[in-house]
Amino acid sequence: MKKIYNIENIGKITRNLFWLFVERGGQFALAIIISGMLARGLGPDDFGKWQYANSILLIISPLTWVCGAEILVPLMVRSLAENGKTRVDNMSIDSIPAINDIIGTAFVIRLIASIFVVFVSGLVVVLFGQRSTVDPVVSNIFFGFLGALLFREPFAVFTAWLQARTHSRPALLVSLIAAVMKTVLLYIFIKFSFSTKFYSSLWAFESIVVAVGLCWIYVLFKSRRPIFLVNKYYKYNVENLKCSLKARFNNIVKVLSDWNFRTEMARDLLLNGAVFWVALIFYTVFLKIDRIILQRYVGYDVLGQYGAAQQITENWITMALMIAQTVAPIFIFGVVDRKKLRRNIAVLSLIVTIFMSLGAIIISYFSTDIIRLVFGGKFVDAARYLTWSTWIAVLVGIQSITSQYLLKFQMKGSVLFKWCIAFLAAIIFDIILIPIYGGYGALLGVASGYLVALIIDIFVICFTFKRV
């Protein structure tokens, strides 16, 4: 029997997983620390308002995902593979025109979409704020988040480029460094009693740091020369430093000038990505609609308790998504043989199920201690929600693997149908159950949506496998 995996692929995936675990582990710890600081500094009521503003932001965020990673990564993988430029361990460059076209076109589209969404969203909040429809605290928090949206999405094309090359380490390190900086600044803001309206501006600051770092990494990969300000061959004086800065700046301009905006490619990306884009909108609204509906029936303090539990769960869920995004380029997107693909999906689903189930057992058992440790005694009621929400993460983990099959074969209609039905199932359960059971009803709504999505994935895999 032929070997399913070769040593080179195992090495790639192991290195990538290691750095992803380092980054996600660090991000997980920092997210918990940040949530704890915010919860203790704001209290249940204002923390609920923070969760509400964040939910609104995440609902409008997909409007900027016009050319999502679901379209870009498989396209980049194929382009790199066809030109024999998939290795990056030795910092080799890929001067592939198609890659430059993809990156340049996707960046411009995302930048235009981000500017439009930020402008319209800000205008809507101002108009509703003048009518006292929106809580002033929610408005102030939301404006800070808008800055993050402006800088985060356009530069995410570099992350997709690195993901396609199975070399996520540089982007992960930049993300982790930016998160550490944000955490330190947030501690300073809380320590010295800064106004809460400045807290969310740190998320914009983090996005700017990540954007600059990703640009720097991209130029470094595309250039055979270092791009630091000075190097060992220069004497440390003003004139040589000016020459060094000028040389580095020219190098950056040269690399970025290789980008091409292709009208035809923009049209293709928009048309091919339109279905995925709408599907992502349904998906993201599905993720946060529980908090929007819950706020209408309970106070911000209860929403804060529920949001605290979901904050822990969502950070844990990123582990499953991290595994799926890491293994997909090699073990799913890059596999042609159908039997091998089926075996890969089954094995990966089993691994994720075991991994997420063990985590759910541990988190649910220590839920009260975790909530008390992270958020303080005022949020102890959140442990009731955390006990159940961690088991929803098992469904999320399995679905994150099965969904890669639909992405591999660009089953746009199936993806749209899946998240549309999942959204409808969740909102129906939310409307019926939240008025009766409160936060528990919201959890049942989320679980029903993920269960429907998983069933549709399995159905599509079983009934289309022989035809692809």
C-alpha positions in Angstrom: 0.0 0.0 0.0 1.3 3.5 -0.9 2.1 5.7 2.0 -0.5 8.3 2.7 1.9 10.9 4.0 5.5 11.5 3.1 8.2 12.7 5.4 8.3 16.2 3.9 4.6 16.8 4.4 4.8 15.5 8.0 7.7 17.9 8.7 5.9 20.8 7.2 2.7 20.2 9.1 4.5 19.5 12.4 6.5 22.8 12.2 3.4 24.7 11.3 1.3 23.1 14.0 4.1 23.8 16.6 4.1 27.5 15.8 0.3 27.6 15.6 0.1 26.1 19.0 2.7 28.5 20.3 0.8 31.5 18.9 -2.7 30.2 19.7 -1.6 29.2 23.2 -0.2 32.6 23.7 -3.3 34.3 22.2 -5.5 32.0 24.3 -3.7 33.0 27.5 -3.7 36.7 26.5 -7.3 36.7 25.6 -8.2 35.2 29.0 -6.0 37.8 30.7 -7.6 40.6 28.7 -11.1 39.3 29.4 -10.4 39.1 33.1 -9.0 42.6 33.2 -11.9 44.0 31.3 -14.5 42.1 33.4 -12.9 43.2 36.7 -12.4 46.8 35.5 -15.8 47.2 33.9 -18.1 45.1 36.0 -20.9 42.8 34.7 -23.1 45.6 33.3 -20.4 47.5 31.3 -18.8 44.2 30.3 -22.1 43.2 28.9 -22.1 46.4 26.9 -18.6 45.6 25.7 -19.8 42.1 24.6 -22.7 43.7 22.8 -20.5 46.2 20.9 -18.1 43.5 20.0 -20.9 41.3 18.7 -22.1 44.1 16.4 -18.6 44.5 15.1 -18.2 40.8 14.3 -21.6 40.8 12.6 -20.5 43.6 10.2 -17.0 42.4 9.8 -17.8 39.9 7.0 -18.9 42.8 4.8 -15.2 43.4 4.3 -14.4 39.8 3.5 -15.2 40.1 -0.2 -12.2 37.9 -1.2 -12.1 35.5 1.7 -9.4 33.0 2.5 -11.7 30.3 1.4 -11.2 31.6 -2.2 -7.7 33.0 -1.9 -5.8 30.1 -0.2 -6.9 27.3 -2.6 -6.2 29.6 -5.5 -2.7 30.5 -4.2 -2.0 26.9 -3.5 -2.7 25.9 -7.0 -0.8 28.8 -8.4 2.3 28.0 -6.3 2.1 24.3 -7.1 1.9 24.8 -10.8 5.0 26.9 -10.8 7.0 24.7 -8.5 7.5 27.4 -5.8 5.9 25.8 -2.7 9.0 25.7 -0.6 9.8 28.7 1.6 12.1 27.2 4.3 15.2 28.8 2.7 13.4 32.2 2.2 13.1 31.5 -1.6 11.0 34.1 -3.4 8.1 33.5 -5.8 8.1 35.9 -8.6 4.9 34.4 -10.0 2.8 36.9 -11.9 -0.4 35.1 -10.9 0.5 35.5 -7.2 1.2 39.2 -7.7 -2.1 39.6 -9.4 -4.0 37.7 -6.7 -2.4 39.6 -3.9 -2.7 43.1 -5.5 -6.2 42.6 -6.7 -7.5 41.1 -3.4 -5.8 43.8 -1.3 -7.4 46.7 -3.3 -10.9 45.1 -3.2 -10.6 44.5 0.6 -9.3 48.0 1.3 -12.2 49.6 -0.6 -14.7 47.4 1.1 -13.2 48.1 4.6 -13.3 51.9 4.0 -16.9 51.7 2.9 -18.1 49.5 5.8 -16.3 51.6 8.4 -17.7 54.9 7.0 -21.3 53.6 6.7 -21.2 51.9 10.2 -19.8 55.0 11.9 -22.4 57.1 10.2 -25.2 54.8 11.3 -24.0 54.8 14.9 -23.8 58.6 15.0 -27.3 59.0 13.7 -28.8 56.4 16.1 -26.7 57.8 18.9 -28.2 61.3 18.4 -31.7 59.7 18.8 -30.5 58.0 22.0 -31.2 54.6 20.4 -27.7 53.4 21.1 -26.2 53.4 24.6 -23.3 56.0 24.7 -20.9 53.4 26.2 -21.7 51.0 23.4 -21.1 53.7 20.9 -17.7 54.7 22.3 -16.6 51.1 22.4 -17.8 50.4 18.9 -15.9 53.4 17.4 -12.6 52.0 18.7 -13.4 48.7 17.2 -14.0 50.2 13.8 -10.4 51.3 13.6 -9.4 47.7 14.0 -11.7 46.7 11.1 -10.1 49.2 8.8 -6.6 47.9 9.2 -7.1 44.2 9.8 -8.9 42.9 6.7 -6.9 44.3 3.8 -3.6 43.1 5.2 -5.0 39.7 5.9 -4.1 38.8 2.2 -0.5 38.3 3.5 -1.7 35.8 6.0 -3.6 33.9 3.3 -0.4 34.0 1.2 1.7 32.5 4.1 -1.0 30.0 4.8 -0.9 28.8 1.2 2.8 28.3 1.5 2.3 26.3 4.8 4.6 28.8 6.5 2.5 30.5 9.1 5.2 31.2 11.7 6.1 34.8 10.8 2.5 36.0 10.8 1.8 34.1 14.0 4.8 35.8 15.7 3.7 39.2 14.6 0.2 38.5 15.8 1.5 37.3 19.2 3.8 40.3 19.6 0.9 42.8 18.8 -1.4 41.0 21.3 1.3 41.3 24.0 1.6 45.0 23.4 -2.1 45.4 23.5 -2.4 43.5 26.8 0.4 45.6 28.4 -1.3 48.9 27.3 -4.7 47.7 28.5 -3.2 47.0 31.9 -1.7 50.5 32.0 -5.1 52.0 31.0 -7.0 50.2 33.7 -4.3 50.7 36.3 -4.3 54.5 35.8 -8.1 54.7 35.4 -8.3 55.8 31.8 -11.7 56.4 30.4 -13.3 53.2 29.1 -13.9 54.8 25.7 -10.1 54.5 25.1 -10.0 50.8 25.8 -11.3 49.6 22.4 -8.8 51.9 20.6 -6.1 49.4 21.6 -7.7 46.9 19.2 -7.1 49.4 16.4 -3.6 49.8 17.6 -3.1 46.1 17.5 -4.4 45.9 13.9 -2.0 48.6 12.8 1.0 46.7 14.4 -0.1 43.5 12.7 -0.5 45.3 9.3 2.9 46.9 9.5 4.5 43.5 10.6 2.8 41.6 7.8 4.0 44.1 5.2 7.5 43.8 6.5 7.4 40.0 6.3 6.1 40.1 2.8 8.9 42.4 1.6 11.4 40.3 3.4 10.2 37.1 1.7 10.1 38.8 -1.7 13.5 40.4 -1.4 16.9 38.7 -1.3 18.3 41.5 0.8 17.6 42.3 4.5 15.3 45.2 5.1 16.5 46.3 8.5 17.3 49.9 9.1 21.0 49.4 9.3 23.3 46.4 8.8 26.8 45.5 9.9 28.5 47.0 6.9 27.3 50.5 7.7 29.1 52.8 10.1 26.6 54.2 12.6 26.5 57.8 11.5 23.7 60.0 10.2 24.7 59.9 6.5 25.0 56.2 6.3 21.8 55.8 8.2 20.0 58.0 5.7 21.4 56.0 2.8 20.3 52.8 4.5 16.8 54.1 5.1 16.6 55.3 1.4 17.8 51.9 0.1 15.3 50.0 2.3 12.5 52.3 1.3 13.3 51.8 -2.4 13.4 48.1 -1.9 10.0 48.1 -0.3 8.6 50.3 -3.1 10.1 47.9 -5.7 8.6 44.9 -4.1 5.1 46.4 -3.7 5.3 47.8 -7.3 5.2 44.2 -8.5 1.6 44.1 -7.5 -1.0 44.2 -10.2 -4.6 45.1 -10.1 -6.4 43.1 -12.8 -9.9 44.1 -13.6 -10.7 40.7 -15.0 -9.3 39.0 -11.9 -11.3 41.4 -9.6 -14.4 40.4 -11.4 -13.6 36.7 -11.2 -12.8 37.0 -7.5 -15.9 38.9 -6.8 -18.1 36.5 -8.7 -16.5 33.3 -7.5 -16.3 34.7 -3.9 -19.8 36.2 -3.8 -21.5 33.0 -2.7 -18.8 32.3 -0.1 -19.0 36.0 1.0 -22.7 35.8 1.6 -22.2 32.4 3.3 -19.6 34.1 5.7 -22.1 36.8 6.5 -24.7 34.2 7.5 -22.0 32.3 9.4 -20.9 35.3 11.4 -24.4 36.6 12.1 -25.2 33.0 13.3 -22.2 33.2 15.7 -23.3 36.4 17.4 -27.1 36.6 17.0 -27.6 34.8 20.3 -26.1 37.8 22.2 -28.1 40.3 20.2 -31.4 38.5 20.9 -30.4 37.7 24.5 -29.8 41.4 25.2 -33.5 42.2 24.3 -34.8 39.9 27.1 -32.2 40.2 29.8 -30.1 43.1 31.2 -26.5 43.9 30.3 -25.4 42.2 33.5 -26.8 38.8 32.5 -25.4 39.3 29.0 -22.0 40.0 30.7 -22.2 36.6 32.5 -23.1 34.8 29.3 -20.5 36.6 27.4 -17.8 35.7 29.9 -18.6 32.0 29.4 -18.6 32.3 25.7 -15.3 34.2 25.8 -13.6 31.1 27.3 -15.4 28.8 24.9 -14.6 30.8 21.7 -10.9 30.9 22.6 -11.0 27.2 23.1 -12.8 26.7 19.7 -10.0 28.5 18.0 -7.9 25.4 18.7 -10.1 23.3 16.4 -10.1 26.0 13.7 -6.4 26.3 14.0 -5.9 22.6 13.4 -8.3 22.7 10.4 -6.6 25.7 8.8 -3.2 24.1 9.2 -3.8 20.7 7.9 -6.2 21.7 5.0 -3.6 22.9 2.5 -1.6 19.6 2.6 -4.0 16.8 3.7 -7.2 18.0 2.1 -6.6 20.7 -0.6 -3.5 19.0 -1.9 -5.0 15.5 -2.1 -6.2 14.1 -5.4 -6.9 10.5 -4.7 -10.5 10.1 -3.4 -9.8 7.2 -1.0 -6.9 9.1 0.5 -9.0 12.2 0.9 -11.8 10.2 2.6 -9.4 8.6 5.0 -7.8 12.0 5.8 -11.1 13.6 6.6 -12.2 10.6 8.8 -8.8 10.5 10.7 -8.7 14.2 11.2 -12.3 14.3 12.4 -11.6 11.6 14.9 -8.4 13.4 16.2 -10.3 16.7 16.6 -13.2 14.9 18.4 -10.9 13.3 20.9 -9.0 16.5 21.5 -12.0 18.7 21.9 -13.8 16.2 24.1 -10.9 15.9 26.5 -10.8 19.7 26.7 -14.6 19.9 27.3 -14.3 17.4 30.2 -11.5 19.4 31.9 -13.1 22.8 31.3 -16.6 21.8 32.4 -15.3 20.1 35.6 -13.3 23.2 36.6 -15.7 25.7 35.2 -16.4 27.5 38.5 -12.7 27.7 39.4 -11.9 29.0 35.9 -14.5 31.7 36.0 -13.6 32.8 39.5 -9.9 32.9 38.6 -10.3 34.8 35.4 -13.3 37.1 35.9 -13.7 37.3 39.7 -16.5 36.5 42.1 -19.0 38.8 40.4 -19.1 36.5 37.4 -19.5 33.1 39.1 -22.9 32.6 37.5 -21.1 32.3 34.2 -19.8 28.9 35.2 -23.3 27.4 34.5 -23.1 28.5 30.9 -19.5 27.5 30.5 -20.2 23.9 31.7 -22.5 23.4 28.6 -20.9 25.7 26.1 -17.6 23.8 26.0 -19.4 20.7 24.7 -20.7 22.7 21.8 -17.0 23.1 20.9 -16.9 19.4 20.0 -19.5 19.9 17.3 -17.5 23.0 16.1 -14.3 20.9 15.9 -15.8 18.2 13.8 -17.5 20.6 11.5 -14.3 22.6 11.0 -12.8 19.5 9.4 -15.8 18.4 7.3 -16.3 21.9 5.9 -12.8 21.7 4.3 -14.2 19.2 1.9 -16.7 21.7 0.6 -14.0 24.4 0.4 -11.6 22.1 -1.5 -14.2 21.5 -4.3 -15.4 25.1 -4.2 -19.0 24.0 -3.4 -20.2 27.5 -3.0 -23.9 26.7 -3.2 -23.6 24.0 -0.5 -21.6 26.3 1.8 -24.2 29.1 1.4 -27.1 26.6 1.9 -25.4 25.2 5.0 -24.9 28.5 6.9 -28.2 29.9 5.8 -30.1 26.9 7.2 -27.8 26.9 10.3 -28.6 30.6 10.9 -32.3 30.0 10.5 -32.2 27.1 12.9 -30.3 29.1 15.4 -32.5 32.2 15.2 -35.7 30.1 15.5 -34.4 28.3 18.6 -33.2 31.7 20.0 -36.6 33.4 19.5 -38.5 30.5 21.0 -36.1 29.5 23.9 -34.4 32.6 25.0 -37.6 34.2 26.5 -38.1 31.0 28.5 -34.6 29.8 29.4 -32.5 32.9 29.0 -28.8 32.1 28.5 -29.5 28.4 28.2 -31.9 29.0 25.4 -29.1 30.9 23.6 -26.8 28.0 24.0 -29.3 25.6 22.5 -29.7 28.0 19.6 -25.9 27.9 18.9 -25.8 24.1 19.3 -28.7 23.6 16.9 -27.0 25.7 14.3 -23.7 23.8 14.5 -25.5 20.4 14.5 -27.5 21.4 11.3 -24.2 22.5 9.7 -22.5 19.3 10.5 -25.4 17.1 9.2 -25.4 19.1 5.9 -21.6 18.6 5.6 -21.9 14.8 6.1 -24.8 14.6 3.7 -22.8 16.5 1.0 -19.7 14.4 1.5 -21.6 11.1 1.3 -23.8 12.0 -1.8 -21.2 13.8 -3.8 -18.0 11.8 -3.1 -18.2 9.6 -6.1 -18.9 12.4 -8.5 -16.0 14.7 -7.6 
